[in-house]
């Protein structure tokens, strides 16, 4: 019997929408591929595949699986399922797309940051068993902060409070964050905690083990080996653990049913991703909180201008200590450098260690307490100049800066490593050198002579010290690698403060306060004799913020100044870097918002220029879309060179 073909049901073919791994902006979209019958059970949302694209094999992720396609032509089938493991969750896919749009980048670039390289052997291992129940911890320590107890109560009841937490000096912040994560996990939700570096991660890892119990969380960072990192990633993706801690490599970690995201010390440069599209961990964390309606913590000893903006716009609440608590916990801060100090001690301006600093250090050592000395520069003498005319000493071969690597070694070039034993000044002909900048090595040598018989240690980026023993000793450290003292330091000396304050950087003062506070927070309270000596004029706002231990005051002041000058974060900015004509071509193609202001270009070197585009914050999304569209148009032209596009770059100068 004949049946009209129109009465037959149209065959339904399953279709996968795939994000291919390509850096080209004009390919930043999803492509439809047919799912062959033999792969129907293997192709799932979030899995890795290989497809044929433009005559070659390319890797990709399956973003969606459906039964229809808007493409009018013939669809190609998926060739290979690399792994049926769904490494991407729907929450991470939405987050990645939002971050790509916010930073004028490609989805594939963000997914490359979100998902670590596959380790087939790890996928075949027996899945990790789900962690047992987590008991809600006591939160008495949070009572020292205004709204602290209420915040923890909101976490326990699965609400979504968002706070900026100003941490007291001497506070065991890893334990407090671990308590917050445990409170969320006890309610059946997950927590993600982000810290700047491995040293902070090690401390947080230990605290989470103590509060949560063993095997109830994973630590995720780029420092792990490929297998360990992927194993930790899968444990989080499969829901075996409810708490994930890590560095910026974990900011896209696929936690299930997230209830809390937190970031510690968001002003640290380590939170800025150096790969396209250059997202900042703070923005990823806050975006996760917004998209998932989860609780959020932005914590630190100081408050960044971005965190202050969250408070002033009402997006987050302050969790701060009462002034009485601050006075009980903070050390005594003594500035040196104003007119009164110079009159009382005329030689202090020239001395490497002013008499006030020497007395503070000597008093701490006599009380069997360690002393911390923070100096901004590592090495022995990182910069030298002519003894006679003060001209910067340069290499005769490459004209790079000369340095002195040790007391018994001759000067050498910091660029090419060539010895400069036959140095002669190009201006006056003198052969003698003087130190322009003193490094941590030379500082330790001088302190060893000043305090004979006292052990002097150096903690730097190449050889950091995590913790020191109790007792009289001196530690010379560069910012960020100050070791912990079990009972706190008796004295903290902040030397060469001009090196931080004089930097040509929009965030110079904010970064200075952050680095000083990180060291000062390791000192004992004033009631126990803890003293911080900062070699700088006490009238400077940066010094006042430390003396009063009032990070909120300084953040408000700094944000107000940025707003008056139309600087980030009061506005949104984009930095375009590349060959001069290429940058100009990108701007010419870009349909900038009406209120956009173009600044520059300026020459970075002989060929590279940089141009800034500034818009009000409400127009930031339009700016990112316009730049991405212009980049996509240029990527179709094979002769066009790449122009680096950074939204809200960490460095503007």
C-alpha positions in Angstrom: 0.0 0.0 0.0 1.4 3.4 -1.0 2.0 5.9 1.8 2.6 9.6 1.1 6.1 10.5 2.1 4.8 13.6 3.9 3.0 11.4 6.3 6.2 9.8 7.5 8.0 11.2 10.5 11.2 13.1 9.6 14.3 11.2 10.9 15.7 12.9 14.0 19.5 13.1 14.0 21.3 14.1 17.2 23.5 17.2 16.8 26.4 18.4 19.0 27.4 22.0 19.2 31.2 22.1 19.5 33.6 24.8 20.6 36.7 24.2 18.6 40.2 25.1 19.9 41.2 28.1 17.8 42.7 31.4 18.8 41.0 33.2 15.8 38.3 35.7 17.0 36.1 35.1 13.9 35.8 31.5 14.9 34.6 32.3 18.4 31.2 30.5 18.0 29.8 27.1 18.2 29.8 24.7 15.2 27.2 22.0 14.7 28.3 18.4 14.0 26.2 15.2 13.6 26.6 12.5 16.2 27.1 9.2 14.5 25.1 6.2 15.8 28.2 4.5 17.0 29.2 7.5 19.2 25.7 8.3 20.5 26.5 6.9 24.0 29.9 8.6 24.2 29.1 12.2 23.1 27.8 14.1 26.2 27.9 17.7 27.2 31.3 18.7 28.4 33.3 15.9 26.8 36.4 16.2 24.5 36.1 15.5 20.8 38.1 15.8 17.6 36.3 17.1 14.5 37.2 18.0 10.9 37.4 21.7 10.4 38.6 23.5 7.3 40.5 20.4 6.1 42.3 19.6 9.3 41.7 17.9 12.6 41.0 20.1 15.6 40.2 19.5 19.2 37.1 20.8 20.8 34.5 20.5 23.6 30.9 19.5 23.2 28.9 22.4 24.7 25.4 21.3 23.9 23.6 18.2 22.6 20.4 18.5 20.7 18.3 17.4 17.7 18.2 20.5 15.5 20.6 22.8 13.8 20.2 26.3 12.3 22.9 25.5 9.7 21.3 25.1 6.3 24.1 23.0 4.7 25.3 19.5 5.1 26.7 18.7 8.6 29.9 16.8 9.1 29.9 14.0 11.8 32.1 14.0 14.9 35.1 11.9 14.0 36.5 11.0 17.4 35.5 11.1 21.1 38.8 11.8 22.8 37.1 11.1 26.2 33.5 10.7 27.2 34.4 12.2 30.6 32.3 15.3 31.0 35.0 17.7 32.2 32.8 20.8 31.7 29.7 21.4 33.7 26.9 23.7 32.6 27.9 26.2 35.4 31.5 26.4 34.1 30.4 26.8 30.5 28.2 29.7 31.4 31.0 31.2 33.5 33.6 30.8 30.7 31.3 32.4 28.1 30.7 35.4 30.5 34.4 35.8 31.2 35.3 35.6 27.5 32.7 38.4 26.8 33.9 40.5 29.7 37.5 40.4 28.5 36.9 40.6 24.7 38.3 37.1 24.4 37.5 33.7 22.9 35.5 31.0 24.6 38.2 28.5 23.6 40.9 30.5 25.3 38.9 30.5 28.6 38.2 26.8 28.4 41.9 26.2 28.0 42.4 27.9 31.3 39.5 26.1 32.9 40.3 22.5 32.0 43.7 21.0 32.6 45.3 18.7 30.0 43.8 15.2 29.9 45.6 12.3 31.6 44.1 9.1 30.2 45.7 7.0 32.9 44.1 9.1 35.7 40.6 8.9 34.0 40.8 5.0 34.1 41.6 5.0 37.9 39.0 3.9 40.3 36.9 7.0 41.1 37.6 8.6 44.4 34.9 7.9 47.0 32.7 10.7 48.1 33.8 12.4 51.3 31.8 11.7 54.4 29.6 14.2 56.2 31.2 17.4 57.4 30.4 18.7 60.8 29.7 22.4 61.2 32.6 24.0 63.1 32.5 26.5 65.9 32.7 30.1 64.7 33.6 32.0 67.9 36.6 33.6 66.3 34.3 35.5 63.9 32.7 37.3 66.8 35.6 39.7 66.9 34.3 41.2 63.6 31.2 43.3 63.2 28.6 41.2 61.3 31.0 38.3 61.4 28.7 36.0 63.4 25.7 37.0 61.3 27.7 36.2 58.2 28.5 32.7 59.3 24.9 32.2 60.3 23.8 33.2 56.8 26.3 30.6 55.3 24.9 27.9 57.6 21.4 28.6 56.4 22.5 28.4 52.7 21.9 32.1 52.0 24.2 34.1 49.7 25.9 36.9 51.7 28.7 38.8 50.0 31.3 40.5 52.2 34.6 42.3 52.1 36.5 41.1 55.1 39.3 43.3 56.6 41.5 40.9 58.4 43.0 41.8 61.8 46.8 41.7 62.2 47.9 38.3 63.6 44.7 36.6 62.5 44.9 33.0 61.5 43.1 33.7 58.2 43.5 30.2 56.8 41.6 28.8 59.7 38.8 31.4 59.3 38.4 30.6 55.6 38.4 26.9 56.4 35.7 27.4 58.9 33.6 29.3 56.4 34.1 26.5 53.8 33.2 23.8 56.4 30.0 25.7 57.4 28.9 25.7 53.7 29.9 22.1 53.2 28.0 21.0 56.3 24.8 22.4 54.7 25.4 20.2 51.6 26.9 22.9 49.3 30.5 23.3 48.0 33.1 26.0 48.5 36.0 27.4 46.4 38.8 29.2 48.0 41.5 31.1 45.9 44.9 32.3 47.2 47.7 34.0 45.4 50.6 31.6 45.6 51.8 28.2 46.8 52.9 29.4 50.2 49.4 30.6 51.0 47.9 27.5 49.5 50.1 25.2 51.7 48.8 27.1 54.8 45.2 26.9 53.7 45.6 23.2 52.8 46.7 22.4 56.3 43.9 24.5 57.9 41.2 22.8 55.8 42.6 19.4 56.8 42.3 20.3 60.5 38.8 21.8 60.2 37.2 19.5 57.6 39.0 16.3 58.3 41.3 14.3 56.0 40.4 13.6 52.4 37.4 16.0 52.4 39.0 18.6 50.1 41.5 19.0 47.3 44.2 21.5 46.5 44.4 22.5 42.9 47.3 24.6 41.4 49.6 24.7 38.4 52.5 23.7 40.6 51.1 20.2 40.9 52.3 17.6 38.4 49.9 16.9 35.4 48.6 13.7 36.9 48.0 15.1 40.4 46.3 18.2 39.0 44.0 16.2 36.8 43.2 13.8 39.6 42.2 16.7 41.9 40.2 18.3 39.0 38.3 15.1 38.5 37.6 14.7 42.2 35.9 18.1 42.2 34.1 17.5 38.9 32.7 14.2 40.0 31.5 15.6 43.3 33.8 13.5 45.5 34.8 16.6 47.5 32.8 19.7 48.4 35.8 22.0 49.1 38.4 23.1 46.6 41.3 25.3 47.4 43.9 26.6 45.0 45.7 29.4 43.2 44.3 31.1 40.1 44.5 27.8 38.3 41.5 26.7 40.3 39.3 29.8 39.6 37.3 27.8 37.1 37.2 24.6 39.3 34.0 22.6 38.6 32.6 22.4 42.1 29.1 21.0 42.3 26.3 23.0 43.9 28.5 25.9 44.8 27.6 27.8 48.0 30.7 29.9 48.6 33.5 31.5 46.6 36.3 33.3 48.3 39.6 35.1 47.4 42.4 36.0 49.7 44.6 39.1 49.0 43.0 40.1 45.8 45.5 42.9 45.2 48.3 40.4 44.7 49.7 40.4 41.1 49.7 36.6 41.0 45.9 36.7 40.6 46.2 38.2 37.1 46.3 35.5 34.4 49.2 36.2 31.9 47.5 34.3 29.1 44.7 35.5 26.8 42.1 36.8 27.5 44.0 37.8 30.7 41.2 37.4 33.3 41.8 38.4 37.0 40.9 35.7 39.6 38.9 38.3 41.6 36.6 39.0 38.6 36.1 35.3 37.9 35.2 34.7 41.6 32.8 37.6 41.7 31.2 36.5 38.4 30.7 33.0 39.8 29.0 34.5 42.8 26.7 36.6 40.6 25.8 33.9 38.1 25.2 31.2 40.7 23.8 33.5 43.4 26.4 32.2 45.9 28.1 33.7 48.9 31.4 35.5 48.3 34.3 36.7 50.5 36.9 39.2 49.4 39.5 39.1 52.2 42.8 40.7 53.0 44.8 42.7 55.5 44.2 45.7 53.3 41.3 46.6 51.0 41.8 47.2 47.3 40.0 49.9 45.5 38.0 47.2 43.6 36.8 45.8 46.9 35.9 49.2 48.1 33.8 49.7 45.0 31.9 46.6 45.9 31.1 48.1 49.3 30.1 51.5 48.0 27.8 50.1 45.3 26.1 47.9 47.9 27.1 44.7 46.2 29.0 43.5 49.4 28.9 44.3 53.1 31.8 45.1 55.3 33.0 42.6 57.9 35.4 44.7 60.0 36.6 44.6 63.6 35.7 47.3 66.1 38.5 49.8 66.8 39.0 48.4 70.3 39.8 45.0 68.7 42.2 46.7 66.2 44.1 48.4 69.0 44.4 45.1 70.9 45.8 43.2 67.9 47.8 45.8 66.0 51.5 46.5 66.6 52.9 49.9 67.4 53.8 51.6 64.2 56.6 54.2 64.3 57.3 56.3 61.2 60.7 57.9 60.6 61.4 60.6 58.1 59.6 63.8 59.0 61.3 67.1 60.0 61.1 66.3 63.7 62.9 63.0 63.2 65.6 64.6 61.1 66.2 67.3 63.8 66.4 64.7 66.5 68.7 62.4 64.5 70.4 64.4 61.6 72.3 61.3 60.5 69.2 59.1 60.1 68.6 60.3 56.5 71.9 58.9 55.4 72.1 55.9 57.7 71.1 52.5 56.3 69.5 51.6 59.6 68.3 54.7 61.5 68.8 54.8 65.3 65.1 54.3 66.0 65.0 51.2 63.9 68.2 49.9 65.5 66.8 50.4 69.0 63.6 48.6 68.1 65.5 45.7 66.6 67.9 45.6 69.6 65.0 45.6 72.1 63.3 42.8 70.4 66.4 40.7 70.3 67.0 41.3 74.0 63.5 40.0 74.7 64.4 36.8 72.7 62.1 37.8 69.9 62.9 37.6 66.1 63.2 40.7 63.9 61.8 40.9 60.4 63.4 43.4 57.9 61.6 44.0 54.7 63.6 45.4 51.8 62.0 45.7 48.3 65.0 44.6 46.2 66.6 41.1 46.1 70.2 40.4 45.4 73.3 42.0 46.8 73.6 45.4 45.0 71.2 45.3 42.1 72.1 48.7 40.7 75.3 50.7 40.7 76.4 54.1 39.4 79.6 56.1 38.9 81.2 57.1 42.2 82.1 60.5 40.8 79.2 61.8 38.7 76.4 59.4 39.7 75.7 58.3 36.1 74.0 54.9 35.9 76.6 52.3 35.2 75.9 50.4 31.9 77.5 47.4 30.1 79.9 48.4 27.4 78.5 45.6 25.2 74.7 45.7 25.4 74.3 48.9 27.5 72.3 47.0 30.1 72.4 47.9 33.8 75.3 46.7 35.9 74.9 45.1 39.3 77.2 43.7 42.0 76.3 40.1 42.8 78.5 39.8 45.9 81.1 41.4 48.1 83.9 39.4 46.6 82.7 39.6 43.0 83.1 42.2 40.3 80.3 44.0 38.6 78.4 42.3 35.9 75.6 43.1 33.4 72.1 42.1 34.4 71.1 41.6 30.8 73.9 39.7 29.1 75.8 38.5 32.2 79.1 39.9 30.9 81.7 40.8 33.6 82.5 44.5 33.9 85.9 44.4 35.6 87.3 47.0 33.2 84.3 49.4 33.8 84.9 53.1 32.9 82.2 55.7 33.1 81.1 57.0 29.7 80.6 60.5 31.1 83.6 61.3 33.3 85.9 58.3 32.8 86.0 57.2 36.4 86.5 53.6 37.2 84.9 53.6 40.6 81.4 52.4 41.4 78.9 53.1 44.1 75.7 51.4 45.2 72.5 53.0 43.9 70.2 50.3 45.3 70.9 48.0 48.2 69.5 44.5 47.9 68.5 41.9 50.6 71.9 40.2 50.5 73.8 43.3 51.3 71.2 44.3 53.9 71.7 41.0 55.6 75.5 41.5 55.6 75.2 44.9 57.1 72.8 43.7 59.8 75.2 40.9 60.6 77.9 43.4 61.4 75.6 45.7 63.3 74.3 42.8 65.5 77.3 40.6 66.0 76.5 37.1 67.2 72.9 37.2 66.0 71.8 34.7 63.3 70.7 36.5 60.1 68.7 34.7 57.4 67.6 35.8 53.9 64.2 34.9 52.5 63.8 35.6 48.8 61.9 34.4 45.8 64.7 32.0 44.9 65.1 30.6 48.5 62.0 31.4 50.5 61.7 30.5 54.2 58.2 29.3 55.3 58.6 29.5 59.1 61.4 30.4 61.6 62.1 29.2 65.0 61.4 31.2 68.1 64.3 33.1 69.7 66.5 36.0 68.8 67.3 36.1 65.0 67.0 38.5 62.1 65.2 37.7 58.9 65.7 39.8 55.8 62.9 39.3 53.3 61.6 40.7 50.1 57.8 41.5 49.9 55.7 38.4 49.6 58.1 35.8 51.1 58.2 36.9 54.7 58.3 33.8 56.8 56.0 33.2 59.7 57.2 33.4 63.3 55.2 31.1 65.7 54.7 33.9 68.3 55.1 36.8 66.0 58.0 39.2 65.4 59.1 41.5 68.1 60.1 44.2 65.6 59.4 44.7 61.9 61.6 47.1 60.0 60.4 48.5 56.6 63.4 49.8 54.8 64.0 51.5 51.4 60.3 52.6 51.3 61.1 55.0 48.4 61.6 52.1 46.1 57.9 51.2 46.4 56.4 54.6 46.7 58.3 56.0 43.7 57.3 53.4 41.2 55.6 54.6 38.0 52.4 52.7 38.5 48.8 53.7 39.0 48.6 51.2 42.0 52.0 52.2 43.5 50.5 53.6 46.8 47.9 50.8 47.1 50.5 48.2 46.5 52.9 49.8 49.0 50.2 49.7 51.7 49.5 46.0 50.9 53.1 45.0 51.1 53.8 46.9 54.3 50.6 45.5 55.9 51.5 42.0 55.0 54.8 42.3 56.9 53.4 44.4 59.8 50.6 41.8 60.4 53.3 39.3 61.4 54.4 41.5 64.3 53.2 40.9 67.9 50.5 43.2 69.3 51.7 46.4 70.9 50.7 45.1 74.3 53.4 42.4 73.8 56.0 44.8 72.6 55.5 44.4 68.9 56.9 47.4 67.0 56.9 48.3 63.3 59.3 50.9 62.1 58.6 52.4 58.7 61.4 54.6 57.3 59.1 57.2 55.6 57.4 60.5 56.4 54.6 59.9 58.9 52.4 62.5 57.0 52.1 60.3 53.9 48.6 58.7 53.5 50.3 55.3 53.0 52.1 55.6 56.3 48.9 56.9 58.0 46.9 53.9 56.8 49.5 51.7 58.5 49.8 53.8 61.7 46.0 53.8 62.2 45.6 50.4 60.7 42.6 51.6 58.8 42.5 49.9 55.3 39.0 51.1 54.7 39.9 54.8 55.1 42.8 54.4 52.6 40.7 52.5 50.1 37.9 55.1 50.2 40.5 57.9 49.7 42.2 56.0 46.9 38.9 55.2 45.1 37.7 58.9 45.4 41.0 60.0 43.8 40.6 57.5 41.0 37.0 58.6 40.3 38.1 62.2 40.1 40.8 61.4 37.6 38.7 58.8 35.7 41.0 55.9 36.5 40.1 52.3 37.0 38.2 50.9 38.8 35.9 54.0 38.6 36.0 53.5 34.8 36.7 50.6 32.4 39.8 50.7 30.3 41.2 48.6 27.4 44.8 48.5 26.4 45.7 47.8 22.8 49.3 46.9 22.1 51.0 46.0 18.9 52.6 47.3 15.7 51.5 51.0 15.3 49.6 50.7 12.0 47.9 47.5 13.3 46.7 49.2 16.4 45.4 52.1 14.4 43.6 49.7 12.0 41.9 47.9 14.9 40.6 51.2 16.3 39.4 52.3 12.9 37.4 49.1 12.5 36.0 49.3 16.1 32.6 50.9 16.7 33.4 52.4 20.0 30.7 53.5 22.4 29.7 57.2 22.2 31.4 58.1 25.5 34.7 56.3 24.7 37.9 58.3 25.1 41.0 57.3 23.1 44.3 58.0 24.9 47.5 57.7 22.9 49.1 55.9 21.3 52.5 55.9 23.0 55.7 54.1 21.9 56.7 51.1 24.0 59.7 50.4 21.8 60.8 51.0 18.3 57.9 49.1 16.8 55.3 48.5 19.5 52.7 51.1 20.5 50.0 51.0 23.1 46.7 52.8 23.0 44.2 53.1 25.8 40.4 53.3 25.5 38.4 54.6 28.4 34.7 54.3 29.0 32.3 54.7 31.9 31.8 51.4 33.8 28.2 51.0 32.5 29.6 50.9 28.9 32.3 48.3 29.6 30.3 45.5 28.0 29.8 47.5 24.9 33.5 48.3 24.7 34.5 44.6 25.0 32.0 43.5 22.3 33.2 46.2 20.0 36.8 45.3 20.4 36.1 41.6 19.9 34.0 42.2 16.8 36.8 44.4 15.3 39.4 41.7 16.2 37.2 39.1 14.5 37.0 41.2 11.3 40.8 41.6 11.3 41.4 37.9 11.8 39.7 37.2 8.5 42.5 39.2 6.9 45.5 36.8 6.9 48.0 39.6 6.4 46.8 41.4 9.6 49.1 41.0 12.6 47.8 40.3 16.1 47.0 43.2 18.4 46.9 42.4 22.1 43.7 43.4 23.7 43.5 43.7 27.5 40.5 44.8 29.4 41.3 46.5 32.7 45.0 45.6 32.6 46.9 45.3 35.9 49.5 47.7 34.6 48.6 51.0 32.8 52.0 52.8 33.0 
